[in-house]
Amino acid sequence: MRPGLKKTHFEPREGLSLLNFKISTLAIAASASAMATSWRESEIADIAPVCEGAVQHIASKRFEIGGVDLTKLLAQELHKANPLVNLSISDVEQIKEKYACCAEDQVAYDRTRSSCQKEEHILPDGQVITIAKERYTIGEALFQPSILGLEEYGIVEQLVRSISSVSSENHRQLLENTILCGGTASMIGFEERFQKEANLCSSSIRPSLVKAPEYMPENMIKNSAWMGGAILAKVVFPQNQHLTKAEYDETGPSIVHRKCF
C-alpha cells in the first residue's frame, strides 16, 4: 500500500516532500515520550507499542471495535428509545460527541440500565429525541465487547496481552506509559474507567495513563496525531530524513521502504 500512496502523493505534483509515520508514533511524539503504548480509535481501534520511535509490529494489535461500530450501536439504542424519530448517521455522530460517557464501573453501568436521568435533544430538523441510558452503552462496549456480540477481551486486557509479546525488559515502561488518542477516548469518564479497569487487570504491572504535558492544549487526546506530526516535522525535516520529489523521481516508489517509518 505504501508505494501506491506515495505515487498518488508525488506524481500529480511538483516540488513536494513527504514525511510518513504511523499514527501511534505521532500520538506518542505529542506526549514527549520515547517509549509508550498507544491506543487509538478510528474505524478500527489499534494498540501499538512504540520503542524509541519504532512501532513494535509483532505486538501491535487490532481491536475489532472502532468509531463506526460505536456509532451504529448508539443509533440502534436511540432507535429503540425513540422509534418514531428518523436519525441520520451525522445526527448520531453529533449526539455521540455531545452526550457519550463511561460509567464508573460495570456495577454503575448496570444501574443505568434501570435508572438514568433523561435529557431531550433537538435535532437540526426540529425533531426531539430522549437520551438516557443509551449514552453509557458505547463506552461500556469498549470494556464489554459482548454488548456488540463479540467474543473479545476488553481494551485493558487487550493492551496487556499486546505488551506481553514485546521483550520483557520493556514491559514496565510500555505499560506505565499508556497513551489514549482519538475522539472516543475523549468521552466523559473514559480515562477514569480505563485506569480503574487497569488497576483490576491480571498483569502484575498495571497499565498507567500518561498525562499530556502542561504546554499542550486541552483537546490533545482528540488531536494528538496532528500535534505529534507538527512536532516531528520540525525535527525530521532539518535532518533530511523526509522523502523528496527528486528522490522519488530518481528511485521510484520502492524508495518508501528505505525512508518511510
VOKOL-720056 format. One line per 10 residues: number of its first residue (from 1); for each residue y, x, z of N, C-alpha, C. Coordinates in steps of 0.1 Angstrom, whole numbers, plus 5000, padded with zeros to 4 digits. Atoms other than C-alpha are relative to their C-alpha. Example, Ala and Ser with C-alpha at 12.3 -4.5 7.8 and 13.67 -1.06 7.14 Angstrom:
BEGIN
1) 4988,5009,5000,4955,5123,5078,5012,5009,5000  4989,4991,5000,4989,5137,5071,5011,4992,5008
//
This chain:
BEGIN
1) 4988,5008,5000,5000,5000,5000,5013,5009,5000  4988,4992,4999,5025,5028,5008,5005,5004,4987  4994,4995,5013,5028,5043,4973,5006,4988,4992  4995,5011,5007,5033,5008,4959,5014,4996,5005  4987,5003,4994,5061,5001,4984,5011,5010,4996  4990,4990,5003,5078,5033,4976,5004,4999,4985  4996,5002,5014,5076,5026,4939,5010,4989,4998  4991,5011,5001,5093,4993,4944,5014,5005,5006  4987,4996,4994,5120,5011,4965,5008,5010,4991  4993,4989,5007,5128,5041,4942,5002,4996,4985
11) 4999,5001,5014,5121,5031,4906,5012,4992,4994  4989,5008,5006,5148,5004,4901,5014,5006,5004  4987,4996,4994,5175,5025,4919,5002,5015,4998  4997,4986,5002,5192,5059,4917,5006,5005,5013  4993,4993,4989,5203,5083,4944,4997,4995,5014  5004,5005,4986,5184,5068,4974,4991,5009,5007  5010,4993,4992,5165,5083,5002,4992,4990,5008  5009,5009,4993,5137,5068,5023,4994,5006,5012  5006,4996,4987,5125,5071,5059,4990,4989,5004  5010,5010,4998,5093,5054,5067,4993,5002,5014
21) 5006,4999,4987,5080,5047,5103,4992,4987,5003  5006,5012,4995,5056,5023,5119,5009,4993,5010  4991,5008,4991,5074,4995,5138,4998,5004,5014  5003,4996,4986,5057,5006,5170,5007,5013,5004  4993,4987,4997,5072,5041,5167,5015,4997,5001  4986,5003,4999,5106,5027,5161,5004,4993,5013  4997,5007,4988,5104,5004,5191,5000,5010,5012  5001,4990,4989,5094,5034,5213,5011,5009,5000  4988,4992,5002,5122,5055,5199,5012,4994,5007  4989,5007,4994,5146,5029,5211,5000,5001,5015
31) 5001,4999,4985,5133,5033,5247,5001,5014,5005  4998,4985,4997,5138,5071,5246,4987,5005,5007  5012,4995,4994,5101,5077,5254,4993,5008,4989  5008,4991,5009,5079,5104,5239,4985,4995,4999  5014,5005,5000,5046,5087,5248,5000,4986,5007  4999,5014,4994,5042,5050,5253,4990,4991,4992  5008,5010,5007,5022,5019,5242,5009,4988,4997  4991,5011,5005,5040,4993,5221,4992,4987,4998  5006,5013,5004,5031,4956,5220,5011,4992,4992  4989,5007,5008,5050,4938,5192,4994,4988,4994
41) 5005,5012,5006,5047,4903,5179,5008,4996,4988  4994,5006,5012,5054,4890,5144,4990,4990,4995  5010,5009,5004,5030,4872,5122,4987,5002,5007  5012,4996,4992,5002,4891,5139,5005,5010,5010  4995,4991,4989,5007,4909,5172,4992,5013,4999  5006,4986,5001,4999,4947,5173,5002,5007,5013  4999,4991,4988,4991,4970,5202,4998,5014,4994  5000,4987,5007,4999,5006,5192,5004,5011,5010  4997,4988,4992,4996,5037,5215,5007,5011,4991  4993,4990,5007,5021,5064,5204,5002,5012,5008
51) 4999,4988,4993,5019,5100,5214,5008,5010,4992  4991,4991,5007,5047,5124,5205,5004,4995,4986  4995,5005,5013,5059,5101,5177,4989,4996,4990  5011,5003,5009,5024,5097,5162,4992,4988,5005  5008,5012,4997,5006,5063,5162,4985,5004,5001  5014,4997,4998,4971,5067,5176,4991,4988,4993  5006,5011,5008,4954,5046,5148,4986,4996,5006  5014,5004,4995,4919,5048,5164,5001,4990,5011  4998,5009,4988,4933,5029,5194,5008,4988,4997  4992,5011,5003,4956,5006,5176,4992,4987,4998
61) 5008,5012,5000,4945,4970,5179,5009,4988,4995  4993,5012,5004,4955,4938,5162,4995,4988,5008  5002,5012,4992,4958,4908,5184,5002,4988,4992  5000,5011,5010,4949,4877,5164,5009,4988,5004  4991,5010,4997,4978,4857,5177,5014,5006,4997  4987,4996,5003,5013,4860,5163,5010,4989,5000  4989,5010,4999,5046,4842,5160,4996,4987,4992  5003,5012,5008,5033,4819,5132,4990,4991,5007  5010,5008,4993,5003,4808,5153,5006,4992,5011  4993,5006,4988,5025,4801,5183,5009,4988,4995
71) 4991,5010,5005,5050,4781,5162,4991,4987,4996  5009,5011,5003,5021,4760,5148,4995,4992,5012  5005,5006,4987,5008,4754,5183,5011,4991,5006  4989,5007,4994,5042,4743,5195,5002,4987,4992  4998,5012,5009,5045,4719,5165,4990,4990,5003  5010,5010,4997,5012,4703,5174,5002,4994,5013  4997,5006,4986,5021,4699,5211,5012,4991,4999  4988,5008,5001,5055,4685,5202,4997,4986,4993  5003,5012,5007,5040,4660,5178,4992,4991,5009  5007,5008,4991,5016,4648,5204,5009,4992,5010
81) 4991,5006,4990,5045,4641,5228,5011,4991,4993  4990,5007,5008,5068,4628,5200,4994,4995,4987  5008,5003,5012,5045,4611,5174,5009,4994,4989  4992,5007,5009,5073,4592,5157,5012,5009,4994  4989,4990,5004,5096,4623,5151,4994,5009,4989  5004,4991,5010,5094,4643,5119,5006,5013,5003  4995,4987,4997,5097,4680,5127,4997,5010,4988  5002,4989,5010,5102,4708,5101,4996,5013,5008  5004,4987,4994,5089,4743,5108,5013,5007,5005  4988,4994,4995,5125,4755,5111,5005,4993,5013
91) 4997,5007,4988,5131,4728,5137,4992,5006,5012  5009,4995,4989,5101,4741,5157,5004,5014,5004  4996,4986,4997,5113,4777,5154,5012,5000,5009  4988,5000,4992,5147,4769,5168,4996,4995,5015  5004,5005,4987,5131,4749,5197,4992,5011,5008  5007,4989,4994,5107,4778,5204,5009,5010,5006  4991,4990,4996,5135,4802,5206,5009,4996,5012  4991,5005,4989,5156,4780,5229,4993,4996,5013  5006,5006,4988,5130,4765,5252,4988,5007,5005  5013,4994,4996,5098,4786,5253,5001,5009,5012
101) 5001,4992,4988,5089,4802,5286,4986,5001,5005  5013,4997,4995,5060,4816,5305,4999,4995,5015  5003,5004,4986,5045,4801,5337,4998,5013,5008  5002,4988,4991,5043,4825,5367,4986,5005,5000  5014,4996,5001,5005,4825,5365,4992,4988,4995  5008,5011,5006,4976,4803,5354,5001,4987,5009  4999,5011,4990,4979,4781,5386,5012,4992,4997  4987,5007,5002,5015,4774,5379,5000,4993,4986  5001,5006,5014,5007,4767,5342,4992,4987,5002  5007,5013,4998,4981,4741,5353,5008,4989,5007
111) 4991,5010,4993,5007,4724,5375,5009,4994,4990  4991,5006,5010,5030,4720,5345,4993,4989,4991  5007,5010,5008,5002,4700,5327,5001,4986,5006  5000,5013,4994,5005,4672,5352,5014,4996,5005  4986,5003,4996,5042,4675,5363,5009,5011,4995  4991,4990,5006,5070,4691,5344,5013,4992,4996  4987,5007,5002,5107,4682,5341,5002,4999,4985  4998,5002,5014,5116,4667,5307,5015,5002,4996  4987,4998,5006,5145,4676,5285,5001,4994,4986  4999,5006,5013,5159,4659,5255,5007,5010,4991
121) 4994,4991,5010,5167,4679,5223,5004,4992,4988  4995,5007,5012,5188,4666,5194,4998,5009,4988  5002,4993,5012,5176,4677,5160,5012,5000,4991  4989,5001,5009,5200,4685,5132,5003,4987,4993  4999,5013,5007,5193,4652,5115,5003,4988,5010  4997,5010,4990,5201,4633,5148,4988,4994,5007  5011,5004,4992,5166,4626,5159,4999,5006,5014  5001,4994,4987,5159,4631,5196,4986,5001,5004  5014,4998,4995,5127,4646,5210,5001,5004,5015  5001,4997,4986,5115,4651,5245,4991,5013,5001
131) 5008,4987,4998,5103,4686,5256,4997,5001,5015  5004,4998,4986,5084,4692,5288,4990,5011,5001  5010,4990,4998,5051,4709,5294,4997,5009,4987  5002,4993,5012,5050,4720,5257,5006,5014,5000  4992,4987,5001,5075,4748,5263,4991,5011,5006  5008,4990,4993,5049,4766,5285,4987,5004,4992  5013,4998,5007,5019,4763,5261,5000,5013,4992  5001,4989,5009,5029,4790,5237,4999,5014,5007  5000,4988,4991,5035,4816,5264,4986,5002,5006  5013,4999,4993,5002,4808,5281,4989,5004,4990
141) 5010,4997,5010,4983,4811,5248,4998,5015,4998  5001,4985,5000,4990,4849,5249,4991,5005,5011  5008,4995,4989,4973,4852,5282,4986,4992,5000  5013,5008,5001,4946,4825,5275,4998,4996,4985  5001,5003,5014,4938,4827,5238,4991,4988,4997  5009,5012,5002,4912,4799,5243,5008,4987,4997  4992,5011,5003,4941,4775,5241,5001,4998,4985  4999,5001,5014,4942,4783,5204,4985,5000,4994  5014,5001,5004,4904,4781,5202,4994,5014,4996  5004,4987,5003,4900,4819,5201,4992,5006,5011
151) 5008,4993,4989,4873,4839,5220,5005,5014,5001  4993,4987,4999,4897,4868,5227,5004,5002,5015  4993,4997,4987,4909,4886,5258,5015,4998,4999  4985,5001,5000,4945,4881,5268,5006,5013,4997  4994,4988,5005,4971,4906,5258,4999,5012,5010  5000,4988,4991,4970,4927,5290,4986,5007,4999  5013,4994,5001,4932,4932,5288,4998,5006,4987  5001,4994,5013,4935,4939,5251,5007,5013,5000  4992,4987,4999,4961,4966,5259,4992,5010,5007  5008,4991,4992,4939,4982,5285,4988,5005,4991
161) 5011,4996,5008,4909,4982,5261,5004,5009,4988  4995,4992,5010,4930,4997,5234,5003,5014,5005  4997,4987,4994,4942,5026,5256,4987,5008,5003  5012,4994,4996,4906,5033,5266,4994,5008,4988  5005,4993,5012,4900,5046,5230,5007,5013,4998  4992,4987,5001,4926,5074,5235,4994,5010,5010  5004,4990,4991,4919,5107,5252,5004,4996,5014  4998,5004,4986,4916,5101,5289,5012,5007,5007  4989,4993,4994,4942,5126,5298,5014,4993,4997  4988,5007,5003,4968,5103,5282,5000,4986,5005
171) 5001,5014,4995,4956,5070,5298,5012,4997,5009  4989,5003,4990,4981,5071,5327,5014,4998,4993  4987,5000,5005,5011,5080,5307,5002,4988,4990  4999,5011,5009,5004,5054,5280,5000,4986,5007  5000,5013,4993,4996,5025,5304,5012,4998,5008  4989,5002,4991,5025,5032,5327,5013,5001,4992  4988,5000,5008,5049,5033,5297,4998,4990,4989  5002,5011,5010,5043,4999,5280,5013,4994,4996  4988,5005,5005,5070,4986,5258,4997,4987,4992  5001,5012,5007,5073,4950,5246,5011,4999,4990
181) 4990,5002,5010,5091,4941,5214,4997,4988,4992  5002,5012,5008,5096,4911,5192,5006,4988,5007  4994,5012,4995,5110,4877,5196,4993,4993,5011  5008,5007,4990,5082,4862,5216,5001,5007,5014  4999,4992,4988,5084,4890,5242,5013,4997,5008  4988,5003,4993,5119,4879,5250,5001,4986,5006  4999,5014,4994,5110,4844,5261,5001,5001,5016  4998,5000,4986,5119,4835,5297,4987,5001,5008  5011,4998,4991,5094,4847,5323,4988,5008,4994  5012,4993,5006,5072,4867,5298,4998,5014,5007
191) 5002,4986,4994,5079,4902,5313,4994,4998,5014  5006,5002,4987,5072,4889,5348,4986,4996,5000  5014,5004,5001,5040,4872,5338,4991,5012,4995  5007,4988,5005,5029,4903,5319,4997,5010,5011  5002,4991,4989,5034,4925,5349,4991,4995,5011  5009,5006,4990,5017,4901,5373,4985,5000,4995  5014,4999,5005,4986,4899,5350,4996,5015,5000  5004,4986,5000,4987,4937,5347,4996,5005,5014  5004,4997,4986,4985,4940,5385,4986,4995,5004  5013,5006,4997,4953,4920,5384,4989,5004,4990
201) 5010,4996,5011,4936,4937,5354,4989,5009,5005  5012,4993,4996,4903,4955,5355,5002,5016,5001  4998,4986,5001,4918,4990,5349,5004,5006,5014  4996,4993,4987,4922,5015,5378,5014,5004,4999  4986,4997,5002,4955,5024,5362,5007,4987,4994  4993,5012,5004,4978,4994,5359,5010,5002,4990  4989,5000,5010,4999,4988,5328,5013,4997,5007  4987,5002,4994,5036,4990,5337,5010,5001,4989  4990,5001,5011,5066,4980,5316,5011,5010,5002  4989,4991,5000,5093,5004,5307,5013,4992,4997
211) 4987,5007,5002,5128,4991,5311,5009,5007,4990  4992,4994,5010,5153,4997,5284,5011,5009,5007  4989,4992,4995,5179,5025,5290,5012,4991,5002  4988,5008,4996,5211,5012,5306,5010,4999,4988  4990,5001,5011,5231,5020,5275,4996,4991,4988  5005,5009,5011,5210,4997,5253,5005,4986,5003  4995,5014,4998,5222,4961,5247,4989,4991,5006  5009,5008,4994,5205,4932,5264,4989,4994,4991  5010,5006,5009,5187,4920,5233,4991,5011,4994  5008,4989,5006,5167,4953,5229,4986,4995,4997
221) 5014,5004,5002,5133,4936,5232,4998,4994,4986  5001,5007,5013,5140,4914,5202,5003,5010,4988  4995,4992,5011,5157,4941,5181,4997,5015,5001  5003,4986,4997,5141,4974,5193,4997,5008,4988  5003,4993,5012,5127,4983,5160,5012,5004,4991  4988,4996,5007,5161,4982,5143,5008,5011,5007  4992,4990,4992,5177,5002,5171,4993,5013,4999  5007,4987,5001,5149,5028,5170,5001,5006,4987  4998,4995,5013,5153,5031,5133,5014,5007,4998  4987,4994,5000,5190,5038,5137,5000,5014,5007
231) 5001,4987,4992,5182,5065,5163,4993,5010,4992  5008,4990,5007,5155,5082,5143,5007,5004,4987  4993,4996,5012,5176,5082,5111,5010,5011,5003  4991,4989,4996,5202,5103,5129,4993,5013,5003  5008,4988,4996,5175,5127,5140,4993,5006,4988  5009,4996,5011,5153,5129,5109,5008,5004,4987  4993,4997,5012,5178,5129,5080,5007,5014,5000  4995,4986,5000,5196,5161,5092,4989,5011,4999  5011,4991,5000,5162,5178,5094,4992,5000,4986  5006,5002,5013,5154,5168,5058,4985,4996,5000
241) 5014,5005,5000,5122,5150,5068,4999,4987,4993  5000,5012,5008,5131,5120,5047,4995,5003,4986  5004,4999,5014,5119,5113,5012,5011,4997,4991  4989,5003,5009,5144,5116,4984,4996,4995,4987  5003,5005,5013,5146,5101,4950,4995,5012,4991  5004,4988,5008,5144,5136,4934,4986,5004,5003  5014,4996,4997,5112,5144,4953,4990,4990,4995  5009,5010,5005,5097,5111,4943,4998,5001,4985  5000,4998,5015,5106,5117,4906,4991,5012,4996  5007,4988,5003,5091,5152,4907,4985,4999,5003
251) 5014,5000,4996,5058,5144,4925,4993,4986,4997  5006,5014,5002,5053,5106,4921,4996,4994,5013  5003,5008,4988,5040,5080,4946,4992,5007,5010  5009,4993,4990,5015,5104,4962,5007,5008,5010  4993,4992,4990,5042,5122,4980,5002,4993,5013  4998,5007,4987,5044,5095,5006,4989,5004,5010  5011,4996,4991,5011,5108,5020,5003,5013,5008  4996,4987,4993,5028,5141,5029,5013,4998,5008  4987,5000,4993,5062,5130,5041,5003,4987,5008  4998,5012,4993,5059,5095,5055,4991,4999,5012
261) 5007,5001,4987,5048,5088,5091,4992,4988,5001
//
